Amino acid sequence: MALFSRTQKKTQEKAVSVSAPARATNLSHVLLKPRITEKATFAAGVSTYVFDVATSSNKKQIASAVKAVYNVTPRAVRIVNIRPKIVRNMKSGKRGVKQGGKKAYVYLKKGETITLS
């Protein structure tokens, strides 16, 4: 038996496909982190929460992820693109780019809250 033979063994590989419900439950990549700012803290008082989200996510994915993680149903979701900004280091004078991203405003019904840590 040669180690590197010209004939290859035929192996049967089972194709593993992920069904639609399994993909829908794996939404851990959508919500990156809650956005804790003064504006976001003020908005939380009126049942509006702000999250940093993946740039490839859409409103339906964000709503599903909030429902899965925090057990609340969002009333509405609004998305804002954050553009990259050019910044300058005050000490060395070198320029750089602050990375942009995407944030989502999640509106809940009155009385519903999310505990952010």
C-alpha positions, -999 to 999 in steps of 0.1 A, spaced: 0 0 0 16 32 -11 14 63 10 7 86 -20 -13 65 -44 -29 78 -75 -63 63 -67 -83 81 -41 -107 64 -18 -143 74 -23 -157 88 9 -193 98 14 -196 132 30 -228 142 44 -237 178 35 -247 196 67 -271 224 59 -284 248 85 -321 252 84 -339 286 85 -350 283 122 -315 274 133 -300 305 115 -327 327 130 -318 316 166 -281 323 161 -283 361 164 -254 365 188 -234 384 162 -261 411 156 -260 430 189 -224 440 197 -229 461 229 -253 486 244 -243 522 237 -239 539 271 -239 577 265 -256 606 281 -281 608 253 -288 570 254 -293 571 292 -318 599 288 -336 580 261 -338 549 283 -362 569 305 -388 568 277 -383 531 268 -358 537 240 -325 518 240 -294 523 219 -272 494 207 -240 492 186 -249 466 159 -231 447 131 -228 467 99 -244 439 79 -275 436 101 -310 449 93 -341 459 113 -356 425 114 -325 408 126 -320 435 153 -356 431 165 -352 393 166 -319 396 186 -334 420 211 -364 396 216 -341 366 220 -316 382 244 -338 405 265 -372 388 262 -390 420 251 -407 427 218 -396 459 202 -423 483 190 -399 499 164 -363 498 153 -344 527 137 -309 523 123 -282 551 120 -249 547 101 -219 562 118 -194 576 93 -157 571 99 -140 603 112 -105 616 106 -87 623 139 -53 638 148 -31 628 176 -23 660 196 11 648 208 26 635 176 4 653 150 -2 620 131 -36 615 115 -57 585 118 -92 573 112 -118 565 138 -137 535 126 -174 540 118 -202 516 124 -239 513 129 -262 519 158 -298 510 164 -325 527 184 -349 501 198 -383 514 209 -403 494 235 -438 496 247 -445 518 277 -437 500 309 -412 476 294 -376 479 304 -342 463 296 -315 460 323 -282 470 308 -249 464 326 
